[in-house]
Amino acid sequence: MAENKRKGGPSSGGAHDQSRKKKTGNAGKWRTPHQEAKAGLQQGHGVQPGDTGVWVTCARHQEGKAAREVGVLFAEYAEKMYGIKSVHDVERGEGDEADDIETAIRKEVAALNSSRDGTDGAANSLTAVKMNVDCLLFVKTEPPIDPVAFVRRIVEDAKACNESGQMRCRYLNRLTPVTVSGKATEQGLVEVAREALAPFFDLSGKRAGVEGSGEAARPAGPGDGDAPVTAAEEKAPGTEGNEAAAAAERKPFTFAIRPSIRNHGKLKRDFVINTIAGMVNDDVHKVNLTSPDKVILIDVYQTVCGISVVDGDWDALKRYNLTELYSQARNAQNTEAGREEGSQ
């Protein structure tokens, strides 16, 4: 008995068959934070290894207003400190509240995209970066802006406040500078730390055990799965003499480590602290959690790790939180005004 088989005719191909082919990729579907970060890096968007800048936290659901505030604030201080002048006024109105974060910041800092005085370049000094996280913004910086000095000047002025005690910014909270950034991996953490810490610390590794609680660190012992790689293990041949000479000129700063990890699951807090502390020569530099000379700020976000070293009064300056600094200034002024009234 002959088999009766149907064969597809010439018309069986074409558009119909193409539509039945298996689709690959997300094709507009929901993606995990890791997929979003990977896609952003491939497209050249978002915070990337090598960027310097300032992390900005803000009030929840007020990212658009915070973006406009930070744009105006940063433009003002860029002109004050570095002579980077605005080229046009920014139009603002009630209808602008619907703008997304990236557009809102760009409206405020677009004036900084012109060339600096005395140069023929046209590189942006401040660039807005849209984040897919609530209450978080990032502004990239380019030379001559030094993120640490830039943020320091802003928070010092906020602490002093003006004579009227009026808040300059209603929606901005903490400013965190990033001077060096790289990949958020174990090796990337070591490389970024070496570059960021070298001007301040002797990175020849631990000489003695250090017990820590929370913010300090202890060296990983036998059997610890996440034993940190020290700078001493990563030295290039022939650099020992240069490092010894440089270390002799460094001051014996005490230090504390303050990590912040967002939208990232690989590098754990304890491992980050242990790795950084394990790089520092503890014969020269001691851990001091209450009144350190220097504070090492470590920010890990998705696939990027950033580090900066700030002065030890970081806690006294409310961890660079503008809202708390303005509040402190107002309370001090109210107290002083009350004393004057009582003496009259």
Secondary structure as UniProt FT lines:
FT   HELIX           10..12
FT   HELIX           15..19
FT   TURN            27..28
FT   HELIX           33..43
FT   TURN            49..50
FT   STRAND          53..58
FT   TURN            60..61
FT   HELIX           63..82
FT   HELIX           94..98
FT   HELIX           101..109
FT   HELIX           110..113
FT   TURN            117..118
FT   STRAND          126..129
FT   TURN            134..135
FT   STRAND          136..141
FT   TURN            143..144
FT   HELIX           147..160
FT   TURN            163..164
FT   STRAND          172..178
FT   STRAND          180..183
FT   HELIX           186..197
FT   TURN            198..200
FT   TURN            222..223
FT   TURN            225..226
FT   HELIX           231..234
FT   TURN            237..238
FT   HELIX           240..249
FT   STRAND          255..262
FT   HELIX           269..279
FT   TURN            282..284
FT   STRAND          294..301
FT   TURN            302..303
FT   STRAND          304..311
FT   HELIX           312..314
FT   TURN            315..317
FT   HELIX           318..320
FT   HELIX           322..343
//
